[in-house]
Every structure is written in C-alpha cells, then in structure tokens.
Amino acid sequence: MQKISIIIGVIGLLAIGWFLVHESSIDYVATVDDELTKLESELAALDSADASNDAVAAAKNRIITRLGTINASLTASQDRTLNTNQQQMLDDGLVRLQQMLVQHQTTLATLDQSADQTSVANSGVIITTLTQTIRAIQEYLDIPMVILADSLRNATYIIDGSEVTLVDGVATAQAASGSVEQTETRYFGNEVQVDLDNDGREDTVFLLTQSTGGSGTFFYVVAALNTDAGWQGSAGFLLGDRIAPQTIELIQNSSHQNAIIVNYLERALDEPMTTDPPVGVNVWLKLDPTTMTWGEVEQNVAGEADTSVMNLTMQPWTWVQTTYSDGAELAPKEPDDFTLTFNANNTVSISTDCNTMNGTYETNDFQITFGPMTMTKMFCADSKESAFATMLEQTQSYFFTTRGELVFDLKFDSGSSVFR
C-alpha cells in the first residue's frame, strides 16, 4: 500500500506543479518533459522492485527530488498566462502522463499479495483516485476528458449518466447511499470488431449487463475505441431488462458507414417477466466518436430486407454458420451443403452434405419445434450432418434480420445459427 500512496502523491504533486505554469516558463516546459521521462523510468523500476521499506523509501526520495526540480522552475515564472506553444506542450505532457498510468495500472491494480489482504479489494478505489487526478488536470487545462485503459475490460463507460470503471470485466458499487445492496456491472460479450472512428484500428462493440440487487438485469450496448494510448469507453445504449441477446452485426451498405445492427428478443408489453422473450427486435446504431454516444439510424433503406414481411416459407434457407456461447463455431465445408425448405403444410425438407431429410415443424409466434426426421442412409466420411441434426433439435426460436437472414436461437442461450 505504501507503493500506491507514493505514486498517487507523485501524480497529485505533478498536477499542482502544472497548475503554476507561467508564460515565461518555456524552459520549464522542457524541464517537465525531461522529468516525465525520468519519472516514467522510476515508476517502472518501482513496479518491478521488491516492495520493502528501503526500496520504497529510496524511490520516494528520488521522486520528491524530481518534483522539486519541476517546482523550482515554476517559481521563477512571473506571468501565469500560457501561450499556444506552451499549451500544446503541456497537452502532450498530459497524454504522456495518461500513457504512464495505462502502462503501470496493472501493477497498481494487482498489488503484491504479501502487502496486505485488502490491497486487491481496494484496487478499484486506487484506479478511481488516479482517474480523478487526471480529470483535475484536464479541467484546469480545458482539455476534453478522456479516460484510457489497457484493455476494454478495464475501461470506463458511462451507464445512465454515471461513470463505471471495470476491473477485469466487473465493477461493483453501492446501489444507494446507506443501502446494503450492490450495483454490479459486468462484461457480457457478443463482440464485433469495426473501425468506428476511421483511424485504421479495429474498435470493439459489445454488451454490458447491470443489476442492482433485485431481479432485473439490464443490457447495454457499449463501444471501446482502440486508441494509441489505450482503450476509451463509450456511453451505454439501453436495450432492456432481461432481454435475450442474439447477434451484433455490421451494417453492410454504403448509406450507413460504421453502423451496427443489434438483434435481440424481448417480451410483449402484456407478457410477464417470467416468460422467455419471444419477439424478435433489431436496433440500428451508430457511434459519434467525438461525444462517445450512440444514435439510432434510419432502417429499411434501399437494399435492406423488411423483416415485417419475411417468413419461413418465402424461400429455401442455406445454412451459413452456428456459433455457440462458449465460442465454438460450426459451419459447412461448402456454402450450399445444407438447405432448409419450409412448406405451408408444416413439413420441412432438408438437403445436407450427404443425405436428404424430411420432417415436420411447429411454430407459435417465433417459437419453433422440429419433429422427428426421416433420412436417407448414405455414408459420407467427414459429414457434418449429425451435428446439423443436433442443432435443429436444440432450436427453440427464430427471427429475421435486415440483411435477409433467418437466425435460430438455441435452447438455454447456448448459441445461434444463421441461414441465408
């Protein structure tokens, strides 16, 4: 814990030093750049050092001396106005400071187990303190606040107007003042990679859940931008309470660059929360990288399918892929190996990579059940027919996407299958 107190003190004093900058302090700006380089080296050494009292004391003395050098150059200044060049140099220095905190925050968050048993439990408080220090510097210098992290599972997101900083994918906080209940925010998944800000790096869109100690579990769409200095989290877009998430897809048309479609199941207004969500919904979203907020975009542009008129019998459906919740994937060897043809008399005909199958199906709203299947008996080595038949047995519901796809939702949220 001494190590953390020293580093927090260092950053706090450095912030105070920055607040005293004068117009005539161009030499100071160069000094700060040099001192930041040395400070970075000493932080790295402190991270790897044995956290003994002697090592901590020596590091503390070196860092205090370094801050004294910075403050000495400040006291020689007479005018407290920053010119444009100095402002830019200090902005660059702030970015360097942020990068230091990102680089070293793993050590800050996972203290030596030998230090004391409360260290790891308090790591979220420590990271929050560092974040508050950065914010104070940014507000003084009038720099837009950006909180960066070493991974999207450690980034800060805005959920219903409040900052939530994840630590290894989870954040907990007191639900209300004086309450014993905890609000838990957790990484859920359904990741899709897309360059949201056109900087040449792939960013990530995924789902978070938040529960407040009751029966509700609320789902949010968030994004994490992959920047030079670390991961920047967005505001969350609320989908609903206890929905059944399906897929997140990139919109494939020129009218909506870098926009996504989120597919999920929800309940009708008159249905109790104890029932499984039966109604297929899709929402089209686009992130504003400047404000880091989501906006809905217009659906059903030219070339997109109208899901309200799509049905099972409208065409033969070709199996594309099955994705399971554990990350496993199953797909045909050839694109046209498996097709489903639904008939109006509730029969279904199936061609596979080896045989043909025939059977029945029943639907109730968007719930679907397949009956027993008859099959020809040809043997084919390496056929995926058996796995495909098992997937049909596990199917419990379906919905259509604006890309013209049929999606089967498997039982127990175990996965989904896509047909075109």
Long-range contacts (C-beta under 8 A, 24 or more apart in sequence): 1-111, 1-115, 1-116, 1-119, 1-122, 2-51, 2-53, 2-56, 3-46, 3-51, 3-56, 3-111, 3-115, 4-108, 4-111, 4-119, 4-126, 6-46, 6-56, 6-59, 6-60, 6-63, 7-43, 7-46, 7-104, 7-108, 8-126, 8-129, 8-130, 8-133, 10-39, 10-43, 10-63, 10-67, 11-97, 11-101, 11-130, 11-133, 12-133, 13-67, 14-39, 14-67, 14-70, 14-97, 15-133, 15-136, 15-137, 15-140, 17-67, 17-70, 17-71, 17-74, 18-90, 18-93, 18-137, 18-140, 18-141, 19-140, 20-71, 20-74, 20-75, 20-77, 20-80, 21-74, 21-77, 21-80, 21-82, 21-86, 21-90, 22-74, 22-77, 22-78, 22-79, 22-80, 22-81, 23-77, 23-79, 23-80, 23-81, 23-82, 23-83, 23-86, 24-77, 24-78, 24-79, 25-73, 25-74, 25-76, 25-77, 25-86, 26-85, 26-86, 27-73, 28-70, 28-73, 28-74, 28-76, 28-77, 29-86, 29-89, 29-90, 29-93, 31-69, 31-70, 31-73, 32-70, 32-73, 32-89, 32-90, 32-93, 33-89, 33-93, 35-66, 35-67, 35-69, 35-70, 36-93, 36-96, 36-97, 36-100, 38-66, 39-63, 39-66, 39-100, 40-96, 40-100, 42-66, 43-100, 43-104, 44-104, 47-104, 47-107, 51-112, 51-114, 51-115, 87-141, 90-141, 91-141, 91-143, 94-134, 94-137, 94-138, 94-141, 94-143, 95-229, 97-134, 97-137, 98-134, 98-146, 98-148, 98-229, 98-230, 99-148, 99-229, 99-230, 101-130, 101-134, 102-148, 102-149, 102-150, 102-229, 102-230, 103-150, 105-130, 105-149, 105-150, 105-154, 106-150, 109-154, 109-167, 123-167, 124-165, 124-167, 124-171, 124-172, 127-165, 127-167, 128-165, 131-156, 131-165, 146-232, 147-232, 147-233, 148-227, 148-229, 148-230, 148-231, 148-232, 149-230, 149-231, 149-232, 149-233, 150-230, 150-231, 151-231, 152-204, 152-206, 152-224, 152-231, 152-233, 153-187, 154-231, 155-224, 155-230, 155-231, 155-232, 155-233, 156-233, 157-185, 157-208, 157-220, 157-222, 157-233, 157-234, 157-235, 157-236, 158-233, 158-234, 158-235, 158-236, 158-292, 159-185, 159-208, 159-210, 159-220, 159-235, 159-236, 160-236, 160-238, 164-210, 175-212, 175-213, 179-213, 181-212, 181-213, 181-214, 182-213, 183-210, 183-211, 183-212, 183-213, 184-210, 184-211, 185-209, 185-210, 186-210, 188-219, 188-245, 190-245, 190-247, 190-248, 191-248, 192-248, 192-249, 192-250, 192-260, 194-250, 194-258, 194-260, 195-258, 196-223, 196-225, 196-258, 196-287, 196-289, 197-225, 197-289, 198-258, 199-227, 201-226, 201-227, 202-226, 205-248, 205-260, 205-287, 206-248, 207-239, 207-245, 207-248, 208-236, 215-242, 215-273, 216-241, 216-242, 217-241, 217-242, 219-243, 219-245, 219-264, 221-248, 221-260, 221-262, 221-285, 221-294, 223-287, 223-292, 223-294, 225-289, 225-292, 232-292, 233-292, 234-287, 234-292, 234-293, 234-294, 235-291, 235-292, 235-293, 235-294, 237-283, 237-285, 237-294, 239-264, 239-283, 240-264, 240-266, 241-273, 242-273, 242-277, 243-277, 244-276, 244-277, 244-409, 244-413, 246-280, 246-399, 246-407, 246-409, 246-416, 247-401, 247-407, 247-416, 247-418, 249-401, 249-403, 251-284, 251-402, 252-403, 253-301, 253-303, 253-304, 255-301, 255-302, 256-284, 256-286, 256-297, 256-301, 258-286, 258-287, 259-284, 259-285, 259-286, 259-297, 260-284, 260-285, 260-286, 261-285, 261-401, 261-402, 261-403, 263-399, 263-401, 263-407, 265-366, 265-397, 265-399, 265-409, 276-396, 276-397, 278-365, 278-366, 278-367, 278-397, 279-365, 279-366, 280-307, 280-366, 280-398, 280-399, 280-400, 282-307, 282-399, 282-401, 282-402, 284-402, 299-402, 300-402, 304-402, 304-403, 305-400, 305-401, 305-402, 305-403, 305-404, 306-402, 307-399, 307-400, 307-401, 307-402, 310-400, 310-404, 310-406, 312-342, 312-363, 312-398, 312-406, 313-342, 313-343, 313-344, 316-340, 316-341, 317-341, 317-342, 317-406, 317-419, 317-420, 318-419, 318-420, 319-388, 319-417, 319-418, 319-419, 320-405, 320-418, 320-419, 320-420, 321-417, 321-418, 322-391, 322-410, 322-415, 322-416, 322-417, 322-418, 323-415, 323-416, 323-417, 323-418, 324-410, 324-414, 324-415, 325-413, 325-414, 325-415, 330-384, 330-387, 330-388, 330-391, 332-384, 333-382, 333-384, 337-384, 338-384, 338-388, 340-419, 352-383, 352-384, 352-385, 352-388, 353-380, 353-383, 353-384, 353-385, 354-378, 354-379, 354-380, 354-383, 354-385, 355-380, 355-385, 357-389, 366-397, 366-398, 366-399, 367-396, 367-397, 368-395, 368-396, 368-397, 368-398, 368-408, 369-395, 369-396, 370-395, 391-417
